[in-house]
Amino acid sequence: MSRIAGRFARVEPRRRVRQLVLGLLSDLPRKNCWTIAEWAGERTPDGVQHLLGRAKWDAGQVRDDVRGYVVEHLHDDQAVLVVDETGDVKKGTGTVGVQRRYTGTAGRIENAQVAVYLVYAGRRGHAAVDRELYVPRSWISDSDRCRAAGLGEETGFATKPELAARMVARFLDAGHRAAWVAGDEVYGGNPTLRTALEERGTGGFRFHDLRHYLASLLIASGADVKIVQARLRHASAKTTLDTYGHLWPDSDESTRAAIDAVLAVRTEQRQNQARDV
């Protein structure tokens, strides 16, 4: 915490940001202002909400400090940057950028806020080093809604690949290096982003290898086709089966295994009954 303490002018926010970080690192089943405040021994979430919404501190500077800390402790000459997005399901309509959309978090269309994240990954571990909130065109075109949510007039629309490029540029401009960048087809299929990365010497995108690896891990762990479809963002289960169907256990093999298991249980039951007699 000493690395970021200087970003907070007053002692109160310094203490509260420490509680917030410890709360985020705790084993709380659900983490929000209310639960973290209760975990820290406070009666209300007012203090945490003030820290996140009204207190004066520069989130960009704290992000830079965290990024430097991550690279320092996880440094790897062959480290990669991973770009991905995630959605947080929301109930209301006032949260910045919220709208109805498909989100893998819920596995269906929900009212959600989406952010794009940049992760530093190497042999020693991985950690997030940057983030950008995705603000849809429907928000940007509604100045009153943006103003009510606290968005500045200078906020313009940016696609997810543009947000990714912005984060990768910040990482490289800070003097850090990455062997290459990974992401799914939303990012790897964007020619402007690929060209920009290749010009920066990052080796461009390699996303198919990661997708195949993720699919194989999910299937090996017993995930069904709908789960894999949602994680890989396929338009239909047919696409998932056409691409990865060979990785699922053969149906005959599964049937034989099930029959063998039933027969084994039945045999054991008979043996136990014989011993009882």
Secondary structure, DSSP 8 states (H G I E B T S, - for coil): -HHHHTT-SSHHHHHHHHHHHHHHHS--SS-SHHHHHHHTT-SSSHHHHHHHHTS---HHHHHHHHHHHHHHHH--TT-EEEEEEEEEE-SSS-STT-EEEEETTTTEEEEEEEEEEEEEEETTEEEEEEEEE---HHHHT-HHHHHHHT--TT-----HHHHHHHHHHHHHHTT---SEEE--HHHHT-HHHHHHHHHTTS--B--HHHHHHHHHHHHHTT--HHHHHHHHT-SSHHHHHHHHGGGS--HHHHHHHHHHHHHHHHHHHHHHHHHH-
